[in-house]
Amino acid sequence: MAILYEIDDIVSRIPGINKLAVNRGSRSIGEGYSAHVDDRDFLEVDVTSNTSICICLRIFFDDPVGIGSAETSVSGATLAAASLFSSFAAAVQPLTVQGSNFITGSSKNRFSIVGVDYQPGGSSGVSDTSDPLSDGDACLRDAILMQRLGVNTIRVYNLIADLNHDECASVFNAAGIYMLLDVNNGNYGSYIDRTAPWTTYTSDYLTHVFSIIEVFAPYPNLLGFFSGNEIINEESARMAPAYIRAVTRDMKDYIAKNVDREIGVGYSAADVASSLSDTWEYLGCELSNSTSSKIDFFGLNDYEWCGDSTFEQSGYNKLVDQFGNTSIPVFFSEYGCNLVKPRTFTNVPVLYGEEMSVMSGGLVYEYTQGENDYGLVNITSADEVHLREDYNYLATQYAKLDENLLTSANSTATGRKAPACDPSLITESTFYNSWNLPARPDGVDDMINNGLSKPNQGKTVSVTNTAMPATVYDYNGQQINDLELTVLDEQDSNRPGLAGNYTPSTPTGTASATGSQSSSTGGSSSASRTSSGSATATGSQAAATSSGAASSMVVSSGAATFGAFLASLLFL
């Protein structure tokens, strides 16, 4: 993983600092590590092992008393969990796919999607100057309400690669919310035409797709990409399956060559009974001459459970039978029938219960109220939101979930392998049953091998404002006060009931600070962050120590302001 520190932000956060001296350029700082300070004044530490390292910074104070240096020796695990400048530590761990489960990085727990589909304004809410992840205040507003609801994942359909998404991605990251992103949008040259895919599978189209990858790949809370949404939904789309596998292949090859971590690529399918099984089999089988064309996960847009239905009446039992031996994660990429209103979401305990443990959760359609009347909230203006009755019902159902069941992985599920692609997998005579994938358009191999030229690349930024930027009313019209974002630890993702009752879990131990700074608390939780060991800062000389399984942390020869600040910063 890479941990990024913005030098200017470090200086602004430490009282009395005049400047921070660091050497520009890259250098090795121990086996498994490298450090780089780039032209934008970022210090990036690349952590690839648990070997101890030393990062040395010269810090110059306005007060002559305080010319000091900070020498820090920590393990990769400790640095990741308790980074020196905590506002840039990731609140979530990147996820990986193991068999039919999503798995969290260090805990190795299963991850179940508890999500909502997020598309404020619908397709008309996207333009050359805005998309759902380009307005930081709007994202903060919505992240607070989603965190309160218990959401850990959002899906966003239409995105513009040229825009700045840093604030939004960082807000959702701090909230412990992952992002599932569609690479296609409705603009010309940015989608695959289902009826004539060969006309839209072009180098310009793939430039758009790779640009989306470049801008969002740096965010640790990126769960994955969808290479297509409901493209295979009618017989006239006969050739579409091969092109979806081709786009998936191109995306995964680009990621493998140009991104420093694994990012899954999946497909979101329409609930069309005649093609659902064949779509899943065709896209998820192992193709020996194009292994990267296999999807990593499968989303299903399902609206079968309406009102007070049952496991059998809704057909959920048939889905369990169909996907019971899946080798990739399967989840609802959309769900929430609105034929019966209000939506009481009685399917939620079933979806996340033992009967459907084969599924990896789902995303409710949708967060924002629109003409189709599926919204959980009604955004009447940028600074006014009304919670709908559906929001309350969903929160009630989420509160019933068994966290242990959601996070329990088993070796059978994580060890499953995909079947080899073979025409016998396809049951419908009208479904495409050849795996002769289209060749890449001219120039695409070069883009994959060398990367795009000067792409727009996102970066995680500090989340300093956590207060609700809008007025929020409940379903009965009463204003809800004191809403705030709870900034989570690196090890944590959001879950139902977490907001407002959060105690940071890493690192653990005790800390104290005296002098010009005292220890402080973060987010809306009153619990102070502690370290496995102890830390003290007194007088004009400060020392902080941290004992753990891997190594220790020492700060010496600094001014009182730096020592006390460091102690408080470590234990926010």
N, C-alpha and C positions, 0 to 999 in steps of 0.2 A: 504494500500500500504506500501511497505518497501522502505526506503531511505537509501542508502549505502554511507558511507564516508570512503575513504581509508586514514588511519592515516598518512602513509609516504607521500602521496601526499599533504595532508594538510600542513605538516611541510615544504615541499619543496616549497610551494606556498607563504609562509609568510616570508618576509625578516627578518633576525635576529633571527629566532627561533632556539633554540638548541634542544629542544625535546618537545613532547606533552605528558602529563601524563593523562592517562585514566584508569579506573578500568576495568580489564577483567571480563567477565561474564555477566549474564543477571540480570536485575532488573526491577521492575515496576517503571515507572516515571509519573504515573498519570492514571486516568481512561481512558481506551481505548488506552494506549500506553505501549510499552516496549522498552528497549534499551539493546543492546547486543554488546560486543566487543569480537571478536573471536580470535583464535590463529593466524590468518593471518593478524592481525592488521586492522580490519575493524570495524567501528562503524556503527551498523545498528539500525535505529529507525523505529519501526513498528507503523504506524499511522492508527488507525481504527475509530477515531471519531474526532470531532472538539473541544474537550476539550483543554484548555491551558496546556502546559507542560513546564518543565524547564530542559535544558540540560547543565550541568556544565563541563567545560574543564579547566584544568590547563595548561597554556602555559608559557614556559620558554624561555626567550630571551638571546642571547649572551651578550648583553649589560646589566649590572647590574641594569640600570634604569628600565628595562622592565620586571620584574617578575609580571605577571598579570594573572587574571582569567577572563574568558568570561562567563557570565551567560545570557542565551538566553531564553526568554519566548515567545512562539509563538503558534498560533493555528495550528491544523493539516492542515487546508486549506492553511494558510500562509506558513507553513513549506514546504508543497508540492510545492507551487508556487514560493517561494523565499528562497530556502534552503541556509543555511549559506555558504556552499561550492558549488557554483553553477555549477561547471563542472560535478557534479554527479547528478544533477537534471534531471529527465526524460524530453526529448523534446516532447514526445507524451504521451497521456493518454491511458491506456489500454481500449480496446473496449469491449462492451458486446452486446449480441444479445437480442433484444426485438421484438418478433413477426417477421415480415419480414424485419426489419431494423437492421443494425449495429448502435450502439449508443455510443457516446463519453462519458467519465466518468463524468465530472462535468458540462459540458455545456448542456448535454442531447440532443445535435444536432444529426441529422442523419449523418452517414458517408458513402460516396459513394466512391468505389474503382476507383481510377484513376491510373492504374498500368501497369507494364510491366513484362513479364516472363523473369527470369534472370538465365541463365545457360551457362556461358562462357565456351567454349570448348565442349559443349554438354555432352553426357554421358561419352565420353573419357576424359573429364576434371575432373573426379573424381577418386581418388585413395586412398590408405590407408594414404597418407600424405597430400592430398589436396582436397578441394571441393570449391564451389563458395563463401563460406563465411569464408574461412580460411586465405586469403591474405589481410591484412589490407590496403596496398597501392592500390591494385586493387579495393577494395571496395570504398576507398576514391575517386579514379579516376572516378569510375562509378556513385557513389552517387552524385558527383558534377554535372555531365551531366544529371542525372535523375532529380535532383532538379531543374536544369535550364529548363528542359523539362516540369515540372509540376507534376511529378509522386508522389503519396503518398503511393504506395504499390508495393512490388515486390513479385513474386512467385518464389520459388527455389525448384527444383525437387529432386536432389540427394545430400544427406548430410551424413557425416560420424560423428558419435557421439563422437568418441575419440579425435577429433581435437579441437583446441582452436578457438572459434568464437567470442571472446570478442571484438576485435577491429572492425571487420566488423559490428556486431550487433550494437555496440555503434556509429559507423559512420552513419549508416542508421537511428538510433534513433535520433542523433543530427540533421540530415537532415530533420526530420519529416516524415520518410518513414517507414511504417509498413512492416512486413514480413509474408507471407502465405507460409507454408512449407509442403512439402510432406514427410511423414515418411518412405516411401518405396524407395529403390534404386535398381539398377540392380545386386547387389552382391548376391551370393547364401545365402539363409537364411534371406534375407532382403526384400522380396516381397511375394505377394500372387499369386500363379499360377491360372489363371482364369479358366483353363480347369479342374484342379484337386486341388481345394483350400484346401481340407483336408490334402494334403501331405505337404503343406507349412505352415499351421496354427499350429505352434508348440511353445513350451516354448522359444526356442532359437529365433524364429522370434519375439515374443512379448518382449523378453529382448531387442532386437534391437529397437523396437518401443518405449518402455519405456525409453530407453537411449536417444533417440532423444528428447522426452518430457523433461527429466531432464536437458539436456544441454541448451535447448532454452527457457524453461518456465520462468527463471528469467528475461529475457529481456522484458521491458515494451512495446516495439514496436512489440512484437509477436502478430499478429492478430489471428492466428489459425493454425490448422493442417488439411491436407487432409489425410484421412485414405485410400484413393485409387484414382487412376487415370485411367479412361477408362478401368476398369477391366470388366465391363459389356458391351461388344461391339459385341457379336455374340451369336448365339444359343448354341454353345458348352460351353458357360460360364453359363449354366443354374443354377448351384448351387452357383455361386459367390455372388448373392445378400445377402444370409443368412450369408456368411462369412464376407462380408463388414459390415453388422450390428453388427456382433460379435466383429470385430476389433474395430469398433466405440465404442461399449459398454465397451470393455476392456480399451481403451484409456481414455474415460470419467470417468470411475470408478477410474483409476489410478490418474488422475488429481484431482478428488474430494478428494482422500485420501492423496495425497502427494504434492499438489501445493496450494499455499495460495491465489490464485485468479481464477476466471473463465476463461477458455480458450476454445474456440469453436472448434469443430471437424466436418469437412464436407467431401463432396465427389465431385470429378471432373469427369463429365460425357462426354462420346463421343457423338457427334451429330449424333446419329443413330435414324432416325425417328421412326422406329418400336419399339424401346425400351425406348426412352427418357421419355415419360410420365410415363410408368410403373416403371422405375428406380427412378424417383422423388417421386412417390407415395409410393413405397415400402420402400425406405430409410427414408422418412420424416413423416410417419404416427406414431401415438402414440400406443405403445405396452404396455399394462397394466402390464405384468409380466417382462418387461425389458425396463423401460422408458429411461435408459441411452443409449440404442442402436439407438435411433433416431438421425439422423444427425442434426447439428445446422445450416448449410448453404449448398447451392447447387451451384456448379460451372458447367458451360456448355462450352465446347470447340466448338466454333461456327465460321465457315468460310463462311457463306452464302452470306454476303454482299461483292460483288466484284465490284471494280471500282465505277462508278456513279450509283449505284443501288438506290432503293427506299424502303420505309417502307414496302410496299406490295410485291414488287418483291423479296426482300431478305427473306421474310417469318418472319420478325420481328413482324408483326401484329399477326401471329399465336402464337408466343412465348408469347406475351402480353396476348392473350386469354388463353393460357395454364396455365401461372403462375399468372394470375390476382388475384387469391385469396390465394396466397402462404402464409404459416404461418412461413416461414423461409426466410432469405435473399437469393436471386437468382442473380447470376452475371455471366458474361463471364469470365471463368478461362483461356481461350485463345480466341483471335479473331484477324482478320487481313488477309483476303484473299490476296494472291499475284499472282493471275492469270492475273491481270492487273497491270502493273508497269509503273511508281512508284506507290506505295500505297498512295493515297491522303486522306484516312481516312474520307471520306464524311459521314460515318456512325456515327462518334463520336458525332456531335450535336444531332443526333436522339437518340442514346443510352442514352445520359444524358439529354434528353429533356422531356417535359411533356408527350408525347405519351408513353414513356417507363419508367415512374417513378416507376413502379413496380420493375424494375431491380435496383440492387445496384452497377452499374458500370461494369467495366471489366478490364482485363489485356491484353495488346497487346503482341502477339507472334511475335518476341521476341527481346530482347535488343541487343544481339550480333549476328553479321553476321556469318552464317555457310553455309554448303553445300546446305541446303534447301532454302537459299536466302530469309530469313524472317527478317534479322537484321536491326536494326535502326542505329547501329554504326559498324564500322569495326575496330577491335583491331588488328593492324598489329604486335605489340610487346607490352611488358608490359608497355612501356613508350611512346607509340604512338597510337593515336586514330583518325580515320577519321569519321566524321559524314556523314551519307548517306542521300540521298534526302528524304527518308521516315521520318527521324528524323525531318526535317524542316516542312514537311506537317503535321505531328502529332502535333508538337508544335503550328502550326497555328490553328489547329482545337481545341486543348485544350484551347487556349486563348479565344475562343468564349463561353466557358461554363458559365452558370449562377450559381454562388456560392450559392446564396440563395435557388435555386431549389435543389441543391445537398445536402444541409444541413437541409432541412425542413422535419421533421417527423410529422406523424399524429397518433392520438390515434387508428384509425381503423387498420392501418398497424402494429403498435406496439402491439396491443392487440389480434391479430389473434391467434387461437389455432389450432393445428394439428388435422386432423380427426383420428378416431380410425382405426387401421389396420384391414382390412377386404378383403377377396378375391375379393369382388366386385370392389375394387379400380383398379385391374389389368385387362387390356383390351386384351392383347395378350395371346393366348393359350399356347405359348411356353415359356412365362415368368414365373419364379418361383413364386408361390403364397401362400407359407406356411411360417409362421413366427416362426417355430420351430428352434431356433438358436442353433448352435453347442456349446457343453459344453467347458469350458476352459480346455486347456491342464494341465497336472499335474504340480503343483508348481506355477501356475500363480496366484491363489488366494493369496498365501503367498506373492508373489511379490507386488501385489496390496495393501494388508493390511499393509505391513511393509516397502515398498519401496525397491528400488535396493540397494545393498550393495556398498557404496562408489562410487556413480555415478559421472561422469564428469558433473559439473554444471557450467553454464556460469555466468558471472557477468558483469555489465556495468562498463566500464572504461572511464577515462578522454580522451576527444578528444582535443588534443592540437595542432595538425597539421591540418590546413584547406586549405593549398595551393594545387593546382592541381599538382600531382606528374608525370604528363605525358604531352607530347606535343599534342595539339589537333588542327585538321584542319577541316574547314568547307567543305561543299560539293564541293565548287569551288577550294579547295586546299589552301585557305588562313589560316594562323595560327591564332587561337583565343587566345588572351592573357588575363591575369588578371582574370582567372577563380579561384574561391574559394568557399569552402563550407560555407553556411550561417547556423550558429548554432541557432536553434529556441528555443523559450521559451517552458516551460513545457506544456502550454495549447495548443500549436499549432502543426498541422501537415502540411506538404507541400501542396501547391496548385499551379495551373498555375499562372505565373506572380509574384510569391512571392520572388524568389531568386533575390537579388540585389535591392529589393525595400522593405526590411523588417524593420518594426519598432516593437520592442518588446512591447507586450501589457500588461504584468503582471510582477511585480506589477506596480501601477501607482502613480504618485506624483512627488516630486522633491528630489534631493540629491545634496550634495556638499561635498568636502573633501579638506582640506588644510594641509600642512605639507609635510612629505616625500612621500606621495602618493596622486595622484589625481584620480578623477573618470575616468573610461575608458569605451570603447565601445567594443562590441563583434561582431563576424562574419564580414560580408562585409557591414553591415548597419552602418551608421554614427550616428544613434539614440542611446542615452544613456539610460540604464535601470533606471527606477525611481521607487520609492516606494510610497504607499498611505500614505503620511505624509511627513516627511523631515528627512534628516540625515546630520550630520555635524561631522567633525573630525578636531580638531585644537590643536596645541601645544603638550605638553607631556601627556595630558589626552584627551581621545576621548570618545564621547558618541554618539550612534546612536539610534534614536527612530523611530518607525513605528507604526502609528495608523491605525486600520482597524476595521472591523466588529467584530472581535473576540478578539484580544488582542494586546499587545505592545511588542516591542523588545528593550532590554536595554543592552548595553555593557559598563562596567565600570572598573576603576582601571587598565587600560592597558597602554602599551607604545604607543607612537605616531605612530610607524610603524604598530602596530597591528590595532589601531583604524582607521587609514587612509586606511590601506589595507582592513579592514572589510567593510568600507564604499564603497570603490571602488568595492569590490567583490560583495557586495549586489546589486550594480547598474550597473554591467557589461552590 
